[in-house]
């Protein structure tokens, strides 16, 4: 049995969960999310906890069990606490600014790179640190990855955009003499 799927999902106060035919609607203080269900997975709400179980022991049901439980747990955590990813911009003259829902990156190109934030997400800048926040974990991670792809960190000087938790493996440059 799936070790992730066996865990119950606690529903915090202020979060409302509704089970529809083929999706689950989660509403909380930060917003509302919808997560899809699967016919081989059953959901039961009992005294403030949601239990996810399989309808049968097929390979498909086993594969969907932990996945659907995690998707629902992420939706509940997103509408109650939210998610965030932090990025660092490292390099001489490299800057990042947020204007409304647009992120402006000056990272060594001849022009500033403008990136539009999707609806429901926000960003803040503190020095060279950019933080992306939102209620959908997948969207927050995808937006952070897109920003990082603008100028990935390079191994010689470490310049570029990296996650704050990321460690860059450095390489030695060319040796100067004969």
C-alpha positions in Angstrom: 0.0 0.0 0.0 1.2 3.5 -0.7 2.8 5.1 2.3 1.9 8.6 1.1 -1.7 7.5 0.2 -2.3 6.0 3.7 -1.8 9.4 5.5 -4.9 11.3 6.3 -5.2 14.9 5.2 -6.1 17.3 8.1 -8.5 20.0 7.0 -7.7 23.2 8.9 -10.4 25.5 10.2 -11.6 28.0 7.6 -11.0 25.6 4.7 -14.1 24.2 3.0 -13.9 21.1 0.9 -16.7 20.0 -1.5 -16.7 16.7 -3.5 -18.3 17.0 -6.9 -18.6 14.3 -9.6 -15.1 14.5 -11.1 -13.4 17.2 -9.1 -12.9 18.5 -5.6 -13.4 22.2 -4.8 -11.2 23.6 -2.0 -12.0 27.1 -0.6 -10.0 28.9 2.0 -8.8 32.3 3.3 -6.3 32.8 0.5 -8.5 31.7 -2.4 -10.1 28.7 -4.1 -8.6 25.7 -6.0 -10.0 22.8 -7.9 -8.3 19.4 -8.1 -9.4 16.5 -10.4 -10.4 13.1 -9.0 -10.0 9.6 -10.5 -12.6 6.9 -10.6 -10.2 4.3 -9.0 -9.7 6.5 -5.9 -12.3 7.1 -3.1 -12.4 10.1 -0.7 -14.1 10.1 2.7 -14.4 13.1 5.0 -14.5 12.1 8.7 -14.2 14.5 11.7 -11.9 17.1 10.0 -9.7 14.6 8.2 -9.9 13.3 4.6 -9.0 9.7 4.0 -8.0 8.7 0.4 -8.4 5.0 -0.5 -8.3 2.8 -3.6 -11.4 1.3 -5.2 -9.4 -1.8 -6.2 -5.9 -3.1 -6.3 -5.2 -2.6 -10.0 -1.9 -1.1 -11.2 -3.7 2.1 -12.2 -5.4 2.5 -8.8 -2.1 2.0 -7.0 -0.4 4.6 -9.2 -3.2 7.2 -8.7 -3.6 6.7 -4.9 -0.6 8.6 -3.7 -0.8 11.1 -6.6 -4.4 12.2 -5.9 -3.8 12.4 -2.1 -0.8 14.7 -2.7 -2.7 16.9 -5.1 -5.5 17.3 -2.6 -3.1 18.0 0.3 -1.3 20.6 -1.8 -4.6 22.3 -2.7 -5.6 22.4 1.0 -2.2 23.8 2.1 -2.3 26.3 -0.8 -5.6 27.9 0.2 -4.7 28.0 3.9 -1.0 28.9 3.9 0.2 29.4 0.3 3.5 28.5 -1.3 6.6 30.5 -2.1 9.9 30.0 -4.0 12.9 32.2 -3.6 15.4 33.0 -6.3 18.7 34.9 -6.1 20.1 37.1 -8.9 23.9 37.0 -8.7 26.2 39.1 -11.0 27.7 42.5 -11.4 25.0 44.8 -12.7 22.3 42.1 -12.5 19.0 43.6 -11.1 15.4 42.5 -10.6 12.4 44.7 -10.2 8.6 44.1 -9.8 6.2 46.5 -11.3 2.6 45.4 -10.7 2.4 41.9 -12.0 5.4 42.2 -14.3 8.9 41.1 -13.3 11.8 43.0 -15.0 15.1 41.3 -15.1 18.4 43.0 -16.1 20.7 40.0 -16.4 23.4 40.9 -18.9 21.4 41.0 -22.1 21.1 44.2 -24.3 17.6 44.6 -23.1 15.6 44.0 -19.9 13.6 40.8 -19.9 10.0 41.3 -18.9 8.0 38.4 -17.5 4.2 38.5 -16.8 3.0 36.8 -13.6 -0.1 34.7 -14.0 -3.3 35.7 -12.2 -3.3 34.9 -8.5 0.4 35.1 -8.1 2.6 37.8 -6.7 6.3 38.6 -6.3 8.4 40.7 -4.1 12.0 41.8 -4.2 14.5 42.4 -1.4 17.9 43.4 -2.8 18.9 40.7 -5.2 16.4 38.1 -3.8 13.1 37.5 -5.6 10.2 35.7 -3.9 7.3 34.2 -6.0 4.1 33.5 -4.0 0.8 31.9 -4.8 -1.7 29.3 -3.8 -1.1 26.7 -6.6 2.2 24.8 -5.9 2.6 23.7 -9.5 2.2 27.3 -10.9 4.6 28.8 -8.3 7.3 26.2 -9.2 6.7 26.6 -12.9 7.0 30.4 -12.8 10.2 30.1 -10.7 11.7 27.7 -13.2 10.8 30.0 -16.1 12.6 32.9 -14.4 15.6 30.8 -13.6 15.8 29.7 -17.3 16.3 33.3 -18.4 19.9 33.2 -17.1 20.9 29.9 -15.5 23.8 30.0 -13.1 27.2 29.2 -14.7 29.8 27.1 -12.9 32.9 29.4 -13.3 31.9 32.7 -11.7 28.5 31.6 -10.4 26.6 34.4 -12.2 23.0 33.9 -13.0 19.6 33.3 -11.4 19.5 30.4 -8.9 17.2 29.1 -6.2 18.2 30.2 -2.7 18.4 26.6 -1.6 20.5 25.6 -4.6 24.3 25.0 -4.5 26.3 25.6 -7.6 29.2 23.3 -8.2 32.1 25.5 -9.2 34.7 24.6 -11.7 38.3 25.8 -11.9 39.0 28.0 -14.9 41.9 27.7 -17.4 45.3 27.5 -15.9 47.4 30.5 -17.0 50.9 29.1 -17.6 52.7 26.4 -19.6 
